[in-house]
Amino acid sequence: MSLQKKFDAAVADSKKLSERPDNETLLKLYALYKQGTEGDNETKKPGMMDMVGRAKWGAWDELKGTDPKDAMQQYIDLVESLK
């Protein structure tokens, strides 16, 4: 199975987890998904009042320079560990 198909399956699986992951894990999933699908974060940092947006932006920005294929594999591995 190709990496893209495994990634797509992991994305689907992430929505069917028996238990909701903690916020830190959710941020990691979000960041790995964004890095895997869009590459480096080139968006403007959200304003001070948007705390959730800033947390997401920061988590994604920390992965800057990570190869999208590596991010996809890390996403797959993380979802597998949560099952």
N, C-alpha and C positions, 0 to 999 in steps of 0.2 A: 504494500500500500504506500502511496506517495506521502510525503510530508504534509502536503496541503490537505489531502483526504484525512490523514490522522488528526491534523489540526482542526478541521471542520467537525470531525467526530467528537473531539475533546470539547469544542465550543458547545456542541449540542449536549454533551454529557454534563458540562458545568451547570447547565440550567436544570438538571434533574438530580442534583446531589440530595441525599437524604437529609442532610443537615446544612444550614447556612453557615458558610465559613466566617471567621472573625474579620473585622474591618481591615486589618493588616493584610490578610490573605486576599481579600477582595481587591484591595488596591494593587497587589502584586499581579493578580489575574488581569485586572484592567490594563496595567502598564505593559505586561507581556503581550496582551492582545493587540494593543495599539502599536507597539514596536513591531510586532509580527506582521500586521496588516498595513501600516502606514510608514514604518521606519522612524527615523529620528523626529522628535518633537520640535516642530518649527512654528507652533502656535504661540500667541501672546499669552503671557501669564495672567490668569484671572485676577480680578480686583480683590482687595483685602476682605470685603464682606462675603465673598463667595468661598467659604472655607472648604466645602466639599470639592469644588472645582480646583482650588489651589492644591489640595491633597492629591487629587488625580493627576493634575499637571505635573506636580513634583515627582510623583512616583514614576510617571512616564519619562520625564526629563532625566532621571537618574540612569535610565537605560541608554542614553545617547551613546552612539558608537557601537551598540550591540547589533550584530548581524540579524536581520529579520528572521532568517531561518533558525538561528540559535534561539531567538525569542520564542518562535513557534514550538521548538522542541522543549524548551523550559516550561511553556504553557501546558503542553501535553503531559509532561512529567508531573507538574503540580496538580493538574486535574486527576491524574491517575492516583496520586498520593492521597487525595481527598475522598476517593470512592470507598 
